[in-house]
Amino acid sequence: MQFEVTILGSNAAIPAHGRFPSAQVLNYNGEVFLIDCGEGSQFRMNDFSIKRARLNNIFISHLHGDHYYGLIGLLNSFHLNWRENPLHIYGPSGLEEIVNVHLKHSRTELRYKIHFHPIVADVPTIVYDDNTLTVETIILNHRLPTTGYLFKEKKYLRKILADKILQYEIPHNLINEIKAGADFTDNTGKIIPNQELTVDSVPPRSYAYCSDTCYTENFVEQIRGVNLLYHEATFVHEHEARAMETFHTTSKQAGNIARLAEVDKLIVGHFSARYANLDTLLSETREVFADSYLAIEGTTFAIESSVAV
Amino acid sequence: MQFEVTILGSNAAIPAHGRFPSAQVLNYNGEVFLIDCGEGSQFRMNDFSIKRARLNNIFISHLHGDHYYGLIGLLNSFHLNWRENPLHIYGPSGLEEIVNVHLKHSRTELRYKIHFHPIVADVPTIVYDDNTLTVETIILNHRLPTTGYLFKEKKYLRKILADKILQYEIPHNLINEIKAGADFTDNTGKIIPNQELTVDSVPPRSYAYCSDTCYTENFVEQIRGVNLLYHEATFVHEHEARAMETFHTTSKQAGNIARLAEVDKLIVGHFSARYANLDTLLSETREVFADSYLAIEGTTFAIESSVAV
């Protein structure tokens, strides 16, 4: 089961140094989730061979242009490529008006249905839920209402032990119940506790996307222990005052969030156009949290299962 | 005096094969005019070192996304880069609403003033006029109201002959009048006709941008003899039926317009995403009009003055 994040763009505000604005895709077992969609995201999807046919859900953090200006182009290309599957868009309510005003003036009636899921950046809320994955909002603190997104694999069923199935002659139709935690009553009436029949499965995996925000520890508990955290680090430590002023975060502050939340791995991104070279930004982050990486476009960060499921 | 066109993007509808959607810049003596602004135009301006500080006028042909989706990103980047000079945008009236709905949702008040010049695609109209250049609309025939743009250098003043200034003791303050065509009366009352005092200057240069349109000869007279014509050629000859259906033009049809209008040189562009290779499209165009070229991104087409002015 793949669970991997590919960076499409990571620059703040203005494209510079060949870096595109914010966009990422999460590939969960072949299903593609797009997270933010800065201008040119569709070009990057071509460049990195992202399978659009499996893209059905788009999550937008907020309505600064560097996070969504590529959306209308992608939607239009879906239309021109004869998409028929419905598309779900999660983000601030203004998105619907923005998309519709474009469609109106080009007299376009899309060949597919868009379901807008307006998000109120107020309290963490589960906005997406399928058999295997949930997505909940993370409340960030920025100049506009802004939400991050926490992608959480659902807990796997417990693994049932093959020798116990034989030993207790467990019928096939009870297997799933037992995997889900039920005890088993054999035909003598004896109750075999679930603990004896099953072992715990691998822990579910998780990815937290936090961009844009000033430094805040408000969501640390919510993202505690995630396998992978993307946190914006627009500025190096020296420009901390500028970070506060613009409701952004520095390298060290991002590292600190990762440290406090005890995540496995940190990606930093949303780099200010003032930095052609990102070495300082990375080394400062690593001073605080060693397992940190730059959100370089085209890089894929995979979260492996602890053991084969 | 530079008069040159640089291609930023030339693909139709959907970006493909590394080709960006439509956008060009015309550099007239350092002043930059942007013609159409498909998604990613600002990236291409970076790539090709286009001087944005000298960009004050943007011309949009119509409201299909591949011709304007890059506009809001460029406007926003101007804002973030502290632009103060007013900007003029010529194009369909819907542009103002589109731009404003984006700005509203990002709560952005631009640091500079945008003057929208709504264009009615009805009859050819001069929409821009300065000391040296005019721009008039070309009425195209597409699925949406669409205008091309004809950039015409103004006729230079006539060249006054130095020896005649000495011979007739022409006072300095009359020079410009005579360059503009006036006769000269000497202090005996004798009238020296302008023809004796001046020679014609080099012919003014012109560039016509025609995208998107079905095949129509309606504007041939208007563009007759231009130095450089850009005409869309979305399809190869084989796909003529598809061209008609979508209100586009083929290679040979574009060549035919160039031939009928007796232009000096033809650029074809707006290539369908179905063609990875453009060799056929070019060779077919050249069968009809030899001096034809592909609108390859990054290429600059210069129109030289016939002689030094």
Contacts between the chains, C-beta under 8 A, distances in Angstrom:
chain1	res1	chain2	res2	distance
A	13	B	77	8.0
A	13	B	80	5.2
A	14	B	77	4.9
A	14	B	80	5.3
A	14	B	81	6.8
A	15	B	42	6.4
A	15	B	43	5.6
A	15	B	46	6.9
A	15	B	73	8.0
A	15	B	77	7.6
A	16	B	46	7.3
A	20	B	43	7.5
A	39	B	39	6.1
A	39	B	40	6.5
A	39	B	42	7.5
A	39	B	43	7.8
A	39	B	70	6.9
A	39	B	73	4.4
A	40	B	39	6.5
A	40	B	40	4.8
A	40	B	43	6.2
A	42	B	15	6.3
A	42	B	39	7.5
A	43	B	15	5.6
A	43	B	20	7.5
A	43	B	39	7.9
A	43	B	40	6.2
A	46	B	15	6.9
A	46	B	16	7.3
A	63	B	105	4.5
A	63	B	106	5.1
A	64	B	106	5.6
A	65	B	72	6.5
A	65	B	73	6.2
A	65	B	76	4.6
A	65	B	102	7.0
A	65	B	106	6.2
A	69	B	72	5.9
A	69	B	73	4.8
A	69	B	76	7.6
A	70	B	39	6.9
A	72	B	65	6.5
A	72	B	69	5.9
A	73	B	15	7.9
A	73	B	39	4.4
A	73	B	65	6.2
A	73	B	69	4.8
A	76	B	65	4.6
A	76	B	69	7.6
A	77	B	13	7.9
A	77	B	14	4.9
A	77	B	15	7.6
A	80	B	13	5.2
A	80	B	14	5.3
A	81	B	14	6.8
A	92	B	105	7.2
A	94	B	104	7.7
A	94	B	105	3.6
A	95	B	105	8.0
A	97	B	101	6.0
A	97	B	105	7.3
A	98	B	101	5.6
A	98	B	102	6.2
A	98	B	105	6.2
A	101	B	97	6.0
A	101	B	98	5.6
A	101	B	101	4.9
A	102	B	65	7.0
A	102	B	98	6.3
A	104	B	94	7.7
A	105	B	63	4.5
A	105	B	92	7.2
A	105	B	94	3.6
A	105	B	95	7.9
A	105	B	97	7.3
A	105	B	98	6.2
A	106	B	63	5.1
A	106	B	64	5.6
A	106	B	65	6.2
A	106	B	144	6.8
A	107	B	143	7.7
A	107	B	144	6.5
A	143	B	107	7.8
A	144	B	106	6.8
A	144	B	107	6.5
